[in-house]
Amino acid sequence: MSTLALLLKESWSHVEDQADDLANHFYARMFLADPSLRELFPVEMTGQRRRLLAALVSIIQSVDDPERFDELLRGLGRDHRKFHVAPEHYSVMGTALLDSLRVYAGERWSIEYDQAWRDTYDAMATKMLGGAEGDSHHPPYWHAEVVAHSRRARDIAVFTCRPLMPLDFSAGQYVSLECPYQPRVWRTYSIANAPRADGTLEFHVRAPGNGWVSAALVRRLQVGDVIRIGAPIGSMTLDRHSTRDIVCVAGGTGLAPIKSLVEELTRYNRSRWVHVFVGARDRDDLYDLPFLNHLAGRYPWLSVVPACSDDEIYAGEQGNISEVVERYGPWPEHDFFVCGSPPMVRATLGSLWRLGVPQIRVRYDAVPGGSSGLG
């Protein structure tokens, strides 16, 4: 671990038990310095604070991985264009962040921590600005009309929209969405299809008890509504140069990017075996299994293994999907793609570690339930 990464992690350990208060201070300090910034954010800031903290943790974890760090920050820069963030706003954000860290670390703060965060934020801002500038030939967001919407299971909906302008993306990526029922509140969702000739995008959304945007997308969105879509983000994409077989592990609506990857593979794959494991609480949550089984019947290289964790009379595999994948192992020479809730992703990564799968061959995303950006 580099000295910089060590200093960032040490300093964060001094404030993480006060992280919510730190996030409150950050936004208060930023809005005080530039009141016009308040208009860029939703009225209710709870989710926004949570996403700020998640972004900071991701940045700390990636600072020793130059490729991941660069990809993460450039993606955030592209995504932040939808907030109309201007170059001059970055200095305001940096000042507010450093002030918040100093205040909540108190006497434990040191000049070494201060310099480490200054250096890191300078690199962050440079890469985010570079990502935004490199994407300037695209609009900051796309308007898209909802052309289909159907309820699946108890709290899941699948809907399709058509952007009014072409939107280029890669299978496995995700975007942020804003719907007319929750203006100025953006949440990230994976695209559930590979790029199509007609430009349509499919999304799978579960409505949690406290998810305002997700609840609106599931229960209120209807055909004819117009939503806004941010720039595509994410690196859980296929490497066409790899010849290794593939294992995909999906939990709940984490199936969306996995379905996108499989759809992409149907267009060119001839030699790689692809094993898809789909986990759910009960059979009702296996909301897209008929489509997956249809694909498996059509393409000999594809197999689908569904499993239920809380359905004792389900005739298929029983248990958490991470356990099922481990039972089917070992997987000595495979590329892995994992997407689901954070606990599901952690459990699956633990199973793969026990099976000896090298981390470099595992790509994963926690189910996007909120923007991973600073704004």
Contacts in CASP RR format, 6 or more apart in sequence:
PFRMAT RR
TARGET T0000
AUTHOR 0000-0000-0000
METHOD contacts of the structure
MODEL  1
MSTLALLLKESWSHVEDQADDLANHFYARMFLADPSLRELFPVEMTGQRR
RLLAALVSIIQSVDDPERFDELLRGLGRDHRKFHVAPEHYSVMGTALLDS
LRVYAGERWSIEYDQAWRDTYDAMATKMLGGAEGDSHHPPYWHAEVVAHS
RRARDIAVFTCRPLMPLDFSAGQYVSLECPYQPRVWRTYSIANAPRADGT
LEFHVRAPGNGWVSAALVRRLQVGDVIRIGAPIGSMTLDRHSTRDIVCVA
GGTGLAPIKSLVEELTRYNRSRWVHVFVGARDRDDLYDLPFLNHLAGRYP
WLSVVPACSDDEIYAGEQGNISEVVERYGPWPEHDFFVCGSPPMVRATLG
SLWRLGVPQIRVRYDAVPGGSSGLG
1 9 0 8 1.000
1 64 0 8 1.000
2 63 0 8 1.000
2 64 0 8 1.000
4 63 0 8 1.000
4 64 0 8 1.000
4 116 0 8 1.000
4 119 0 8 1.000
4 120 0 8 1.000
5 60 0 8 1.000
5 63 0 8 1.000
5 64 0 8 1.000
7 112 0 8 1.000
7 113 0 8 1.000
7 116 0 8 1.000
8 60 0 8 1.000
8 63 0 8 1.000
8 116 0 8 1.000
8 117 0 8 1.000
8 120 0 8 1.000
9 60 0 8 1.000
10 113 0 8 1.000
11 101 0 8 1.000
11 105 0 8 1.000
11 109 0 8 1.000
11 110 0 8 1.000
11 113 0 8 1.000
11 116 0 8 1.000
11 117 0 8 1.000
12 56 0 8 1.000
12 57 0 8 1.000
12 60 0 8 1.000
14 104 0 8 1.000
14 105 0 8 1.000
14 106 0 8 1.000
14 108 0 8 1.000
14 109 0 8 1.000
15 22 0 8 1.000
15 101 0 8 1.000
15 104 0 8 1.000
15 105 0 8 1.000
18 104 0 8 1.000
19 53 0 8 1.000
20 49 0 8 1.000
20 53 0 8 1.000
21 104 0 8 1.000
22 53 0 8 1.000
22 100 0 8 1.000
22 101 0 8 1.000
22 103 0 8 1.000
22 104 0 8 1.000
23 49 0 8 1.000
23 50 0 8 1.000
23 52 0 8 1.000
23 53 0 8 1.000
23 100 0 8 1.000
24 49 0 8 1.000
25 99 0 8 1.000
25 100 0 8 1.000
25 103 0 8 1.000
25 104 0 8 1.000
26 52 0 8 1.000
26 96 0 8 1.000
26 97 0 8 1.000
26 100 0 8 1.000
27 41 0 8 1.000
27 45 0 8 1.000
27 48 0 8 1.000
27 49 0 8 1.000
27 52 0 8 1.000
27 96 0 8 1.000
29 95 0 8 1.000
29 96 0 8 1.000
29 99 0 8 1.000
29 100 0 8 1.000
30 37 0 8 1.000
30 92 0 8 1.000
30 93 0 8 1.000
30 96 0 8 1.000
31 37 0 8 1.000
31 38 0 8 1.000
33 92 0 8 1.000
33 95 0 8 1.000
33 96 0 8 1.000
34 89 0 8 1.000
34 92 0 8 1.000
37 89 0 8 1.000
37 92 0 8 1.000
40 83 0 8 1.000
40 84 0 8 1.000
40 85 0 8 1.000
40 184 0 8 1.000
40 375 0 8 1.000
41 48 0 8 1.000
41 83 0 8 1.000
41 184 0 8 1.000
41 375 0 8 1.000
42 48 0 8 1.000
42 182 0 8 1.000
42 183 0 8 1.000
42 184 0 8 1.000
42 185 0 8 1.000
43 184 0 8 1.000
44 185 0 8 1.000
44 212 0 8 1.000
47 370 0 8 1.000
48 375 0 8 1.000
50 370 0 8 1.000
51 370 0 8 1.000
51 371 0 8 1.000
51 372 0 8 1.000
51 373 0 8 1.000
51 375 0 8 1.000
52 373 0 8 1.000
52 374 0 8 1.000
52 375 0 8 1.000
54 372 0 8 1.000
54 373 0 8 1.000
55 76 0 8 1.000
55 372 0 8 1.000
55 373 0 8 1.000
55 374 0 8 1.000
58 72 0 8 1.000
58 372 0 8 1.000
59 69 0 8 1.000
59 72 0 8 1.000
59 73 0 8 1.000
59 120 0 8 1.000
59 124 0 8 1.000
62 68 0 8 1.000
62 69 0 8 1.000
62 72 0 8 1.000
63 69 0 8 1.000
63 120 0 8 1.000
68 235 0 8 1.000
69 123 0 8 1.000
69 127 0 8 1.000
70 127 0 8 1.000
71 234 0 8 1.000
71 235 0 8 1.000
73 123 0 8 1.000
73 124 0 8 1.000
73 127 0 8 1.000
73 128 0 8 1.000
73 131 0 8 1.000
74 127 0 8 1.000
74 128 0 8 1.000
74 130 0 8 1.000
74 131 0 8 1.000
75 128 0 8 1.000
75 131 0 8 1.000
75 231 0 8 1.000
75 233 0 8 1.000
75 234 0 8 1.000
76 128 0 8 1.000
76 233 0 8 1.000
76 372 0 8 1.000
76 373 0 8 1.000
76 374 0 8 1.000
77 85 0 8 1.000
77 127 0 8 1.000
77 128 0 8 1.000
77 129 0 8 1.000
77 130 0 8 1.000
77 131 0 8 1.000
77 132 0 8 1.000
77 135 0 8 1.000
78 131 0 8 1.000
78 132 0 8 1.000
78 134 0 8 1.000
78 135 0 8 1.000
78 231 0 8 1.000
78 233 0 8 1.000
79 176 0 8 1.000
79 230 0 8 1.000
79 231 0 8 1.000
79 233 0 8 1.000
79 371 0 8 1.000
79 373 0 8 1.000
80 128 0 8 1.000
80 132 0 8 1.000
80 373 0 8 1.000
80 374 0 8 1.000
80 375 0 8 1.000
81 132 0 8 1.000
81 135 0 8 1.000
81 140 0 8 1.000
81 141 0 8 1.000
81 231 0 8 1.000
82 140 0 8 1.000
82 141 0 8 1.000
82 176 0 8 1.000
82 178 0 8 1.000
82 186 0 8 1.000
82 228 0 8 1.000
82 230 0 8 1.000
82 231 0 8 1.000
83 375 0 8 1.000
84 140 0 8 1.000
85 132 0 8 1.000
85 375 0 8 1.000
87 129 0 8 1.000
90 125 0 8 1.000
90 128 0 8 1.000
90 129 0 8 1.000
91 125 0 8 1.000
93 125 0 8 1.000
93 374 0 8 1.000
94 121 0 8 1.000
94 125 0 8 1.000
97 117 0 8 1.000
97 121 0 8 1.000
98 114 0 8 1.000
98 117 0 8 1.000
98 118 0 8 1.000
98 121 0 8 1.000
101 109 0 8 1.000
101 113 0 8 1.000
101 117 0 8 1.000
102 109 0 8 1.000
102 114 0 8 1.000
105 113 0 8 1.000
135 231 0 8 1.000
138 231 0 8 1.000
139 165 0 8 1.000
140 230 0 8 1.000
140 231 0 8 1.000
141 178 0 8 1.000
141 228 0 8 1.000
141 229 0 8 1.000
141 230 0 8 1.000
141 231 0 8 1.000
142 163 0 8 1.000
142 164 0 8 1.000
142 165 0 8 1.000
142 167 0 8 1.000
142 228 0 8 1.000
142 229 0 8 1.000
142 230 0 8 1.000
143 163 0 8 1.000
143 164 0 8 1.000
143 165 0 8 1.000
143 226 0 8 1.000
143 227 0 8 1.000
143 228 0 8 1.000
143 229 0 8 1.000
144 161 0 8 1.000
144 162 0 8 1.000
144 163 0 8 1.000
144 164 0 8 1.000
144 167 0 8 1.000
144 201 0 8 1.000
144 226 0 8 1.000
144 227 0 8 1.000
144 228 0 8 1.000
144 229 0 8 1.000
145 161 0 8 1.000
145 162 0 8 1.000
145 164 0 8 1.000
145 224 0 8 1.000
145 225 0 8 1.000
145 226 0 8 1.000
146 159 0 8 1.000
146 160 0 8 1.000
146 161 0 8 1.000
146 221 0 8 1.000
146 222 0 8 1.000
146 223 0 8 1.000
146 224 0 8 1.000
146 225 0 8 1.000
146 226 0 8 1.000
146 227 0 8 1.000
147 160 0 8 1.000
147 161 0 8 1.000
147 162 0 8 1.000
147 200 0 8 1.000
147 223 0 8 1.000
147 224 0 8 1.000
148 159 0 8 1.000
148 160 0 8 1.000
148 223 0 8 1.000
149 157 0 8 1.000
149 158 0 8 1.000
149 159 0 8 1.000
149 160 0 8 1.000
149 221 0 8 1.000
149 222 0 8 1.000
149 223 0 8 1.000
150 157 0 8 1.000
150 158 0 8 1.000
150 159 0 8 1.000
151 157 0 8 1.000
151 218 0 8 1.000
152 158 0 8 1.000
152 204 0 8 1.000
152 287 0 8 1.000
152 288 0 8 1.000
153 284 0 8 1.000
153 285 0 8 1.000
153 287 0 8 1.000
154 284 0 8 1.000
155 206 0 8 1.000
155 207 0 8 1.000
155 208 0 8 1.000
155 218 0 8 1.000
156 204 0 8 1.000
156 205 0 8 1.000
156 206 0 8 1.000
156 207 0 8 1.000
156 218 0 8 1.000
156 253 0 8 1.000
156 285 0 8 1.000
156 287 0 8 1.000
157 204 0 8 1.000
157 205 0 8 1.000
157 207 0 8 1.000
157 217 0 8 1.000
157 218 0 8 1.000
157 219 0 8 1.000
157 221 0 8 1.000
158 192 0 8 1.000
158 202 0 8 1.000
158 203 0 8 1.000
158 204 0 8 1.000
158 205 0 8 1.000
158 287 0 8 1.000
158 288 0 8 1.000
159 202 0 8 1.000
159 203 0 8 1.000
159 205 0 8 1.000
159 217 0 8 1.000
159 221 0 8 1.000
160 200 0 8 1.000
160 201 0 8 1.000
160 202 0 8 1.000
160 203 0 8 1.000
161 200 0 8 1.000
161 201 0 8 1.000
161 203 0 8 1.000
161 227 0 8 1.000
161 229 0 8 1.000
162 198 0 8 1.000
162 199 0 8 1.000
162 200 0 8 1.000
162 201 0 8 1.000
163 199 0 8 1.000
163 201 0 8 1.000
163 229 0 8 1.000
166 199 0 8 1.000
167 199 0 8 1.000
167 201 0 8 1.000
167 229 0 8 1.000
167 232 0 8 1.000
168 195 0 8 1.000
168 232 0 8 1.000
169 175 0 8 1.000
169 191 0 8 1.000
169 195 0 8 1.000
169 232 0 8 1.000
170 195 0 8 1.000
170 232 0 8 1.000
170 237 0 8 1.000
170 238 0 8 1.000
171 191 0 8 1.000
171 193 0 8 1.000
171 194 0 8 1.000
171 195 0 8 1.000
171 237 0 8 1.000
171 238 0 8 1.000
171 257 0 8 1.000
171 260 0 8 1.000
171 261 0 8 1.000
171 263 0 8 1.000
171 264 0 8 1.000
172 190 0 8 1.000
172 191 0 8 1.000
172 234 0 8 1.000
172 236 0 8 1.000
172 237 0 8 1.000
172 238 0 8 1.000
172 257 0 8 1.000
172 260 0 8 1.000
172 261 0 8 1.000
173 190 0 8 1.000
173 191 0 8 1.000
173 232 0 8 1.000
173 233 0 8 1.000
173 234 0 8 1.000
173 236 0 8 1.000
173 237 0 8 1.000
173 257 0 8 1.000
173 260 0 8 1.000
174 188 0 8 1.000
174 189 0 8 1.000
174 190 0 8 1.000
174 191 0 8 1.000
174 232 0 8 1.000
174 233 0 8 1.000
174 234 0 8 1.000
174 257 0 8 1.000
174 365 0 8 1.000
174 368 0 8 1.000
175 188 0 8 1.000
175 189 0 8 1.000
175 191 0 8 1.000
175 201 0 8 1.000
175 229 0 8 1.000
175 230 0 8 1.000
175 231 0 8 1.000
175 232 0 8 1.000
175 233 0 8 1.000
176 186 0 8 1.000
176 187 0 8 1.000
176 188 0 8 1.000
176 189 0 8 1.000
176 229 0 8 1.000
176 230 0 8 1.000
176 233 0 8 1.000
176 370 0 8 1.000
176 371 0 8 1.000
177 186 0 8 1.000
177 187 0 8 1.000
177 188 0 8 1.000
177 189 0 8 1.000
177 203 0 8 1.000
177 213 0 8 1.000
177 217 0 8 1.000
177 227 0 8 1.000
177 228 0 8 1.000
177 229 0 8 1.000
177 230 0 8 1.000
178 184 0 8 1.000
178 185 0 8 1.000
178 186 0 8 1.000
178 213 0 8 1.000
178 227 0 8 1.000
178 228 0 8 1.000
179 213 0 8 1.000
179 216 0 8 1.000
179 217 0 8 1.000
179 220 0 8 1.000
179 221 0 8 1.000
179 225 0 8 1.000
179 227 0 8 1.000
179 228 0 8 1.000
180 225 0 8 1.000
180 226 0 8 1.000
180 227 0 8 1.000
181 216 0 8 1.000
181 220 0 8 1.000
181 221 0 8 1.000
182 212 0 8 1.000
182 213 0 8 1.000
182 216 0 8 1.000
185 212 0 8 1.000
185 213 0 8 1.000
186 213 0 8 1.000
186 230 0 8 1.000
186 370 0 8 1.000
186 371 0 8 1.000
187 213 0 8 1.000
187 214 0 8 1.000
187 368 0 8 1.000
187 369 0 8 1.000
187 370 0 8 1.000
187 371 0 8 1.000
188 233 0 8 1.000
188 368 0 8 1.000
188 369 0 8 1.000
188 370 0 8 1.000
188 371 0 8 1.000
188 372 0 8 1.000
189 203 0 8 1.000
189 204 0 8 1.000
189 205 0 8 1.000
189 256 0 8 1.000
189 368 0 8 1.000
189 369 0 8 1.000
190 203 0 8 1.000
190 204 0 8 1.000
190 253 0 8 1.000
190 254 0 8 1.000
190 256 0 8 1.000
190 257 0 8 1.000
190 260 0 8 1.000
190 339 0 8 1.000
190 365 0 8 1.000
190 367 0 8 1.000
190 368 0 8 1.000
191 201 0 8 1.000
191 202 0 8 1.000
191 203 0 8 1.000
191 232 0 8 1.000
191 256 0 8 1.000
191 257 0 8 1.000
191 260 0 8 1.000
192 202 0 8 1.000
192 203 0 8 1.000
192 204 0 8 1.000
192 255 0 8 1.000
192 256 0 8 1.000
192 257 0 8 1.000
192 259 0 8 1.000
192 260 0 8 1.000
193 200 0 8 1.000
193 201 0 8 1.000
193 202 0 8 1.000
193 259 0 8 1.000
193 260 0 8 1.000
193 263 0 8 1.000
194 260 0 8 1.000
194 261 0 8 1.000
194 263 0 8 1.000
194 264 0 8 1.000
194 267 0 8 1.000
201 229 0 8 1.000
202 256 0 8 1.000
203 217 0 8 1.000
203 256 0 8 1.000
204 253 0 8 1.000
204 254 0 8 1.000
204 255 0 8 1.000
204 256 0 8 1.000
204 259 0 8 1.000
204 287 0 8 1.000
204 288 0 8 1.000
205 214 0 8 1.000
205 217 0 8 1.000
205 218 0 8 1.000
205 253 0 8 1.000
206 214 0 8 1.000
206 218 0 8 1.000
206 252 0 8 1.000
206 253 0 8 1.000
207 214 0 8 1.000
207 215 0 8 1.000
207 217 0 8 1.000
207 218 0 8 1.000
207 219 0 8 1.000
208 214 0 8 1.000
208 215 0 8 1.000
209 215 0 8 1.000
214 369 0 8 1.000
221 227 0 8 1.000
233 372 0 8 1.000
234 365 0 8 1.000
235 363 0 8 1.000
236 257 0 8 1.000
236 261 0 8 1.000
236 337 0 8 1.000
236 339 0 8 1.000
236 363 0 8 1.000
236 364 0 8 1.000
236 365 0 8 1.000
237 261 0 8 1.000
237 363 0 8 1.000
238 261 0 8 1.000
238 264 0 8 1.000
238 265 0 8 1.000
239 335 0 8 1.000
240 268 0 8 1.000
242 272 0 8 1.000
242 335 0 8 1.000
243 271 0 8 1.000
243 272 0 8 1.000
244 272 0 8 1.000
244 333 0 8 1.000
244 334 0 8 1.000
244 335 0 8 1.000
244 361 0 8 1.000
245 272 0 8 1.000
245 273 0 8 1.000
245 274 0 8 1.000
245 275 0 8 1.000
245 333 0 8 1.000
245 334 0 8 1.000
245 335 0 8 1.000
246 265 0 8 1.000
246 272 0 8 1.000
246 273 0 8 1.000
246 274 0 8 1.000
246 275 0 8 1.000
246 334 0 8 1.000
246 335 0 8 1.000
246 336 0 8 1.000
246 337 0 8 1.000
247 274 0 8 1.000
247 275 0 8 1.000
247 277 0 8 1.000
247 325 0 8 1.000
247 331 0 8 1.000
247 334 0 8 1.000
247 335 0 8 1.000
247 336 0 8 1.000
247 337 0 8 1.000
248 258 0 8 1.000
248 261 0 8 1.000
248 262 0 8 1.000
248 274 0 8 1.000
248 275 0 8 1.000
248 276 0 8 1.000
248 277 0 8 1.000
248 336 0 8 1.000
248 337 0 8 1.000
248 338 0 8 1.000
249 258 0 8 1.000
249 277 0 8 1.000
249 321 0 8 1.000
249 322 0 8 1.000
249 325 0 8 1.000
249 336 0 8 1.000
249 337 0 8 1.000
249 338 0 8 1.000
249 339 0 8 1.000
249 348 0 8 1.000
250 258 0 8 1.000
250 276 0 8 1.000
250 277 0 8 1.000
250 278 0 8 1.000
250 279 0 8 1.000
250 321 0 8 1.000
250 338 0 8 1.000
250 339 0 8 1.000
250 340 0 8 1.000
251 278 0 8 1.000
251 279 0 8 1.000
251 280 0 8 1.000
251 321 0 8 1.000
251 339 0 8 1.000
251 340 0 8 1.000
251 341 0 8 1.000
251 344 0 8 1.000
251 367 0 8 1.000
252 278 0 8 1.000
252 279 0 8 1.000
252 280 0 8 1.000
252 285 0 8 1.000
252 340 0 8 1.000
252 341 0 8 1.000
252 367 0 8 1.000
253 340 0 8 1.000
253 367 0 8 1.000
254 339 0 8 1.000
254 340 0 8 1.000
254 365 0 8 1.000
254 367 0 8 1.000
255 278 0 8 1.000
255 288 0 8 1.000
255 339 0 8 1.000
256 339 0 8 1.000
257 337 0 8 1.000
257 339 0 8 1.000
257 365 0 8 1.000
258 276 0 8 1.000
258 278 0 8 1.000
258 337 0 8 1.000
258 339 0 8 1.000
259 288 0 8 1.000
259 291 0 8 1.000
259 292 0 8 1.000
261 337 0 8 1.000
262 274 0 8 1.000
262 276 0 8 1.000
262 292 0 8 1.000
262 295 0 8 1.000
262 302 0 8 1.000
265 272 0 8 1.000
265 274 0 8 1.000
265 302 0 8 1.000
266 295 0 8 1.000
266 298 0 8 1.000
266 299 0 8 1.000
269 299 0 8 1.000
269 301 0 8 1.000
270 301 0 8 1.000
271 301 0 8 1.000
272 301 0 8 1.000
273 301 0 8 1.000
273 303 0 8 1.000
274 301 0 8 1.000
274 302 0 8 1.000
274 303 0 8 1.000
275 303 0 8 1.000
275 305 0 8 1.000
275 328 0 8 1.000
276 292 0 8 1.000
276 296 0 8 1.000
276 302 0 8 1.000
276 303 0 8 1.000
276 304 0 8 1.000
276 305 0 8 1.000
277 305 0 8 1.000
277 306 0 8 1.000
277 307 0 8 1.000
277 321 0 8 1.000
277 324 0 8 1.000
277 325 0 8 1.000
277 328 0 8 1.000
278 286 0 8 1.000
278 289 0 8 1.000
278 292 0 8 1.000
278 304 0 8 1.000
278 305 0 8 1.000
278 306 0 8 1.000
278 307 0 8 1.000
278 321 0 8 1.000
279 285 0 8 1.000
279 286 0 8 1.000
279 306 0 8 1.000
279 307 0 8 1.000
279 308 0 8 1.000
279 309 0 8 1.000
279 320 0 8 1.000
279 321 0 8 1.000
279 324 0 8 1.000
280 286 0 8 1.000
280 306 0 8 1.000
280 307 0 8 1.000
280 308 0 8 1.000
280 309 0 8 1.000
281 308 0 8 1.000
281 309 0 8 1.000
281 310 0 8 1.000
281 311 0 8 1.000
282 308 0 8 1.000
282 310 0 8 1.000
282 311 0 8 1.000
282 314 0 8 1.000
283 308 0 8 1.000
283 311 0 8 1.000
283 314 0 8 1.000
285 308 0 8 1.000
286 306 0 8 1.000
286 308 0 8 1.000
289 304 0 8 1.000
289 306 0 8 1.000
292 304 0 8 1.000
293 304 0 8 1.000
295 302 0 8 1.000
295 304 0 8 1.000
296 302 0 8 1.000
296 303 0 8 1.000
296 304 0 8 1.000
305 317 0 8 1.000
305 324 0 8 1.000
305 328 0 8 1.000
306 316 0 8 1.000
306 317 0 8 1.000
307 316 0 8 1.000
307 317 0 8 1.000
307 318 0 8 1.000
307 319 0 8 1.000
307 320 0 8 1.000
307 321 0 8 1.000
307 324 0 8 1.000
308 314 0 8 1.000
308 316 0 8 1.000
308 317 0 8 1.000
308 318 0 8 1.000
308 319 0 8 1.000
309 318 0 8 1.000
309 319 0 8 1.000
309 320 0 8 1.000
309 321 0 8 1.000
311 318 0 8 1.000
312 318 0 8 1.000
317 324 0 8 1.000
320 344 0 8 1.000
320 347 0 8 1.000
321 344 0 8 1.000
321 348 0 8 1.000
322 344 0 8 1.000
322 347 0 8 1.000
322 348 0 8 1.000
322 350 0 8 1.000
322 351 0 8 1.000
323 347 0 8 1.000
323 351 0 8 1.000
325 348 0 8 1.000
325 351 0 8 1.000
325 352 0 8 1.000
326 351 0 8 1.000
326 354 0 8 1.000
326 355 0 8 1.000
329 355 0 8 1.000
330 355 0 8 1.000
330 356 0 8 1.000
331 352 0 8 1.000
331 355 0 8 1.000
331 357 0 8 1.000
334 357 0 8 1.000
334 361 0 8 1.000
335 361 0 8 1.000
335 363 0 8 1.000
336 352 0 8 1.000
336 357 0 8 1.000
336 361 0 8 1.000
336 362 0 8 1.000
336 363 0 8 1.000
336 364 0 8 1.000
337 363 0 8 1.000
337 364 0 8 1.000
338 345 0 8 1.000
338 348 0 8 1.000
338 349 0 8 1.000
338 352 0 8 1.000
338 362 0 8 1.000
338 363 0 8 1.000
338 364 0 8 1.000
338 365 0 8 1.000
339 345 0 8 1.000
339 364 0 8 1.000
339 365 0 8 1.000
339 366 0 8 1.000
339 367 0 8 1.000
340 365 0 8 1.000
340 366 0 8 1.000
340 367 0 8 1.000
341 366 0 8 1.000
341 367 0 8 1.000
342 366 0 8 1.000
342 367 0 8 1.000
345 364 0 8 1.000
345 365 0 8 1.000
345 366 0 8 1.000
348 364 0 8 1.000
349 362 0 8 1.000
349 364 0 8 1.000
352 362 0 8 1.000
353 359 0 8 1.000
END
